[in-house]
Amino acid sequence: MMRDLERQAQFEAVEAKRQEMVRKLREAQQPILADLRAVGFEVPSVWHLGYGGEGFSVVLPVVLKHLERGGYPDRIMGALASALGVKEMRPYWDTLRDMYVRATGGDERQGFASALVDTVTREREEDLISLILDDSLDGSRIILLSGLSRLRSDRSRAVMESLVDHPVLGIQASETVHQRKLRQARKNRK
């Protein structure tokens, strides 16, 4: 009976903390949502920004403004950053890269990594590789590896293979190389 009461108290304490965090995030994003409404883009939260589509180009300046302003909780910064993974951002790849490198929060950096992967082109392959190989950056570089896979060039494959023993990137690189070899083997059997 006492253990049940203790568990219930623990559950209630955790739930109260979660509710407080939700309240703070909801409150913190209000200036962003107001600016989005002002340009005719109505969403209930920054997590509903989506990934492009008709009329999304009006959203990009608002998102960029708030990312550059900063000061929001890391989870909000991450949601904003990942919303930039749209084809309209391809000409601004350098900006995304710079924001990725400057990002201070884990969610923010992962959001920018996702945006970089979604907007990388062959012309940016060497830039992407430089980021991946930069050991001063954190584990979010694992996300960048999927950009190498998307490019499907000989250079990207060679870099991926060179990373199989890397202390941070090795597991993902090994898995990617293994999956590619399996696909190639199936293709050769046909």
Wavefront OBJ file of the C-alpha trace (Angstrom):
o trace
v 0.000 0.000 0.000
v 2.792 2.442 0.909
v 4.673 1.605 -2.281
v 1.576 2.383 -4.332
v 1.283 5.770 -2.635
v 4.972 6.484 -3.276
v 4.642 5.530 -6.946
v 1.549 7.672 -7.284
v 3.368 10.638 -5.718
v 6.348 10.115 -8.043
v 4.053 9.910 -11.050
v 2.247 13.087 -10.032
v 5.543 14.932 -9.522
v 6.800 13.871 -12.965
v 3.484 14.822 -14.563
v 3.508 18.226 -12.854
v 7.025 18.878 -14.227
v 5.918 17.824 -17.710
v 2.871 20.069 -17.591
v 5.028 23.009 -16.475
v 7.450 22.384 -19.357
v 4.539 22.238 -21.836
v 3.181 25.504 -20.436
v 6.578 27.217 -20.754
v 7.050 25.986 -24.334
v 3.529 27.076 -25.296
v 4.166 30.516 -23.821
v 7.660 30.894 -25.319
v 6.497 30.263 -28.882
v 3.729 32.885 -28.855
v 5.829 35.673 -30.492
v 6.718 33.294 -33.336
v 3.104 32.217 -33.840
v 1.989 35.866 -33.822
v 4.530 36.738 -36.539
v 3.412 33.734 -38.579
v -0.236 34.810 -38.277
v 0.788 38.288 -39.436
v 1.997 36.796 -42.754
v -1.141 34.663 -43.106
v 0.226 31.358 -41.833
v -1.846 29.940 -38.986
v -0.482 26.968 -37.027
v -1.213 25.857 -33.461
v 2.486 25.407 -32.612
v 5.956 25.565 -34.144
v 5.854 21.775 -34.363
v 3.095 22.117 -36.955
v 5.125 24.183 -39.395
v 5.456 21.221 -41.726
v 7.945 20.920 -44.497
v 7.179 23.262 -47.344
v 4.278 23.326 -49.684
v 2.203 26.090 -51.197
v 2.676 29.427 -49.479
v 5.513 28.214 -47.267
v 7.950 30.767 -48.695
v 6.294 33.485 -46.552
v 7.177 31.431 -43.464
v 10.914 31.228 -44.127
v 11.813 34.873 -43.320
v 9.818 34.647 -40.072
v 11.532 31.406 -39.053
v 14.972 32.762 -39.933
v 14.326 35.982 -37.996
v 13.396 34.089 -34.853
v 16.291 31.644 -35.192
v 18.744 34.510 -35.528
v 17.138 36.335 -32.604
v 17.429 33.205 -30.469
v 16.622 33.100 -26.790
v 13.940 30.429 -27.144
v 14.073 27.041 -25.421
v 16.200 24.499 -27.293
v 13.190 22.417 -28.321
v 11.607 25.415 -30.051
v 14.878 26.303 -31.755
v 15.126 22.715 -32.989
v 11.584 22.779 -34.396
v 12.291 26.051 -36.203
v 15.604 24.795 -37.581
v 14.156 21.562 -38.934
v 11.376 23.525 -40.680
v 14.084 25.013 -42.912
v 14.657 21.671 -44.642
v 12.802 22.732 -47.793
v 13.942 23.171 -51.382
v 13.419 26.942 -51.131
v 16.361 26.995 -48.697
v 18.848 25.377 -51.118
v 20.247 28.762 -52.231
v 20.863 29.572 -48.550
v 22.803 26.417 -47.728
v 25.758 28.476 -46.469
v 23.445 30.228 -44.014
v 22.101 26.891 -42.766
v 25.647 25.550 -42.414
v 26.759 28.594 -40.431
v 23.712 28.393 -38.171
v 24.362 24.669 -37.640
v 27.946 25.344 -36.562
v 26.865 28.181 -34.218
v 23.941 26.275 -32.689
v 24.288 25.844 -28.948
v 21.501 23.427 -28.074
v 21.271 19.774 -29.003
v 17.768 20.012 -30.480
v 18.719 23.136 -32.394
v 21.822 21.526 -33.858
v 19.894 18.381 -34.798
v 17.227 20.512 -36.467
v 19.840 22.292 -38.556
v 21.505 18.963 -39.391
v 18.173 17.683 -40.703
v 17.669 20.867 -42.722
v 21.156 20.547 -44.213
v 20.480 16.950 -45.252
v 17.155 17.914 -46.823
v 18.703 20.767 -48.811
v 22.126 19.387 -49.776
v 22.948 19.180 -53.468
v 25.941 17.777 -55.324
v 27.404 21.289 -55.423
v 27.508 21.246 -51.605
v 28.924 17.747 -51.237
v 32.392 18.875 -50.118
v 30.865 21.310 -47.620
v 28.771 18.492 -46.156
v 31.803 16.212 -45.961
v 33.772 18.935 -44.172
v 31.045 19.207 -41.537
v 30.902 15.440 -41.102
v 34.661 15.211 -40.646
v 34.832 18.130 -38.204
v 35.375 16.403 -34.855
v 34.849 19.710 -33.023
v 31.139 19.318 -33.807
v 28.937 16.981 -31.791
v 27.143 13.724 -32.472
v 24.518 15.486 -34.572
v 26.908 14.766 -37.446
v 25.369 11.286 -37.483
v 22.291 12.904 -39.046
v 24.496 14.432 -41.748
v 25.553 10.967 -42.886
v 22.156 10.474 -44.493
v 23.042 13.400 -46.767
v 25.997 11.400 -48.073
v 23.656 8.507 -48.797
v 21.262 10.801 -50.664
v 24.022 12.150 -52.903
v 25.024 8.646 -54.062
v 28.344 9.740 -55.509
v 31.596 7.811 -55.539
v 33.111 10.463 -53.258
v 30.270 10.166 -50.727
v 30.500 6.370 -50.725
v 34.268 6.525 -50.174
v 33.863 8.939 -47.258
v 31.148 6.761 -45.723
v 33.398 3.702 -45.984
v 36.280 5.622 -44.395
v 34.103 6.332 -41.342
v 33.211 2.761 -40.340
v 35.796 2.829 -37.529
v 35.101 6.403 -36.413
v 34.382 6.617 -32.646
v 31.239 8.746 -33.090
v 30.063 8.051 -36.632
v 31.244 4.463 -37.050
v 28.111 2.558 -36.083
v 25.863 4.525 -38.460
v 28.467 4.501 -41.241
v 28.894 0.723 -40.866
v 25.138 0.187 -41.035
v 24.852 2.364 -44.142
v 27.745 0.594 -45.894
v 26.293 -2.797 -44.954
v 22.829 -1.890 -46.285
v 24.327 -0.643 -49.548
v 26.242 -3.917 -49.974
v 23.055 -5.907 -49.344
v 21.179 -3.872 -51.967
v 24.016 -4.365 -54.430
v 24.062 -8.129 -53.787
v 20.291 -8.366 -54.392
v 20.653 -6.316 -57.558
v 23.464 -8.582 -58.814
v 21.323 -11.723 -58.269
v 18.567 -10.434 -60.542
l 1 2 3 4 5 6 7 8 9 10 11 12 13 14 15 16 17 18 19 20 21 22 23 24 25 26 27 28 29 30 31 32 33 34 35 36 37 38 39 40 41 42 43 44 45 46 47 48 49 50 51 52 53 54 55 56 57 58 59 60 61 62 63 64 65 66 67 68 69 70 71 72 73 74 75 76 77 78 79 80 81 82 83 84 85 86 87 88 89 90 91 92 93 94 95 96 97 98 99 100 101 102 103 104 105 106 107 108 109 110 111 112 113 114 115 116 117 118 119 120 121 122 123 124 125 126 127 128 129 130 131 132 133 134 135 136 137 138 139 140 141 142 143 144 145 146 147 148 149 150 151 152 153 154 155 156 157 158 159 160 161 162 163 164 165 166 167 168 169 170 171 172 173 174 175 176 177 178 179 180 181 182 183 184 185 186 187 188 189 190
